[in-house]
Amino acid sequence: MKHLLALNLALSLITAPGICSAQVASGPSIALPPAEVILNAAKEMGVEAVDGNYVISKMDELINKSGKVFVIDARPARNYDVGFIPTAFNMYDAKFKLIYPELEKLNLAKDTEIFIGIGRPCPMSLGDIKQLKAKGFTNLKAFVKGPIFFEKYFSEVTAKGAKKHATNGAIVVNLAEDPDASKFLAANTARDKVVILAGPAEHAKTNYALADTVYKAGYKKTAVFNGNIQDIQ
């Protein structure tokens, strides 16, 4: 109980807009609650806390939409837009009641393995978990242990996020013009650049595979935009 009280106190103190933020090229803007507080709170809720390596081991299933696993990002849309775990559903915990009907439309089985979080001790993730448990979901995992996902894998961005990165100097690779990213790789662009691979949503699996190739070529700030290139130009 004392850990839950500590968590509630931490939640009441967190008002800065960047809390639990993470994207292609930046970290959290303020200090997060101690990891011990979050981990103990998850334990008292009866929820397993998992780390980044475990979530990454499930990425093929997520990208291939096996139906067995799902991932939820509990951060505000402004943080989600600029970098999220590929395929993640955005459910800002403070707007759970407004967003939940959209999740219902996906008809997820109640025993689907659902990861909530990005690998930081973020109380927002526990906020979503509490509310999802109340909705009957039985296989929730708190992704609140490191390494942070974006330190080990490429990310995905929305159109709004891609445009923001492009405004800040990101390299946008139009996969309609460079379908295997070979032109980009041959250009030997500086490895510290943010790279956005943009391809049609219907080719998402291919886009993710190319992002994996670019990421493994040393571009650790790689992201995918699945959508119309015109939406980010």
GIDA-V187531 format. One record per residue. N is the residue number from 1. RES is the residue in three letters. PSI is psi as a letter, one per 20 degrees, with the letter a starting at -180 (* if undefined). Layout:
N RES PSI
N RES PSI
This chain:
1 MET h
2 LYS h
3 HIS h
4 LEU h
5 LEU g
6 ALA h
7 LEU g
8 ASN h
9 LEU g
10 ALA g
11 LEU h
12 SER h
13 LEU i
14 ILE o
15 THR i
16 ALA q
17 PRO i
18 GLY j
19 ILE p
20 CYS j
21 SER q
22 ALA p
23 GLN a
24 VAL h
25 ALA j
26 SER r
27 GLY a
28 PRO q
29 SER i
30 ILE r
31 ALA q
32 LEU r
33 PRO q
34 PRO q
35 ALA h
36 GLU h
37 VAL g
38 ILE g
39 LEU g
40 ASN h
41 ALA g
42 ALA g
43 LYS g
44 GLU h
45 MET i
46 GLY k
47 VAL p
48 GLU p
49 ALA p
50 VAL r
51 ASP r
52 GLY h
53 ASN h
54 TYR g
55 VAL g
56 ILE h
57 SER i
58 LYS j
59 MET h
60 ASP g
61 GLU h
62 LEU g
63 ILE h
64 ASN i
65 LYS l
66 SER h
67 GLY i
68 LYS h
69 VAL q
70 PHE q
71 VAL p
72 ILE p
73 ASP o
74 ALA j
75 ARG r
76 PRO q
77 ALA h
78 ARG h
79 ASN g
80 TYR g
81 ASP h
82 VAL j
83 GLY o
84 PHE r
85 ILE p
86 PRO p
87 THR i
88 ALA q
89 PHE p
90 ASN o
91 MET n
92 TYR p
93 ASP h
94 ALA i
95 LYS k
96 PHE g
97 LYS h
98 LEU h
99 ILE h
100 TYR h
101 PRO h
102 GLU h
103 LEU g
104 GLU h
105 LYS i
106 LEU i
107 ASN l
108 LEU p
109 ALA q
110 LYS h
111 ASP j
112 THR p
113 GLU o
114 ILE p
115 PHE p
116 ILE o
117 GLY r
118 ILE j
119 GLY j
120 ARG q
121 PRO m
122 CYS p
123 PRO h
124 MET h
125 SER g
126 LEU h
127 GLY g
128 ASP g
129 ILE g
130 LYS g
131 GLN h
132 LEU h
133 LYS g
134 ALA h
135 LYS i
136 GLY j
137 PHE p
138 THR i
139 ASN l
140 LEU q
141 LYS p
142 ALA o
143 PHE m
144 VAL j
145 LYS q
146 GLY r
147 PRO q
148 ILE p
149 PHE g
150 PHE i
151 GLU i
152 LYS i
153 TYR r
154 PHE r
155 SER r
156 GLU q
157 VAL q
158 THR r
159 ALA g
160 LYS g
161 GLY g
162 ALA g
163 LYS h
164 LYS g
165 HIS g
166 ALA h
167 THR h
168 ASN j
169 GLY j
170 ALA q
171 ILE p
172 VAL p
173 VAL o
174 ASN o
175 LEU i
176 ALA h
177 GLU h
178 ASP m
179 PRO i
180 ASP j
181 ALA j
182 SER h
183 LYS g
184 PHE g
185 LEU h
186 ALA h
187 ALA i
188 ASN l
189 THR q
190 ALA p
191 ARG i
192 ASP j
193 LYS q
194 VAL p
195 VAL p
196 ILE o
197 LEU o
198 ALA p
199 GLY r
200 PRO q
201 ALA h
202 GLU i
203 HIS k
204 ALA g
205 LYS g
206 THR g
207 ASN g
208 TYR g
209 ALA g
210 LEU h
211 ALA h
212 ASP g
213 THR g
214 VAL g
215 TYR g
216 LYS i
217 ALA j
218 GLY j
219 TYR n
220 LYS j
221 LYS l
222 THR q
223 ALA q
224 VAL p
225 PHE o
226 ASN n
227 GLY a
228 ASN p
229 ILE h
230 GLN h
231 ASP i
232 ILE j
233 GLN *
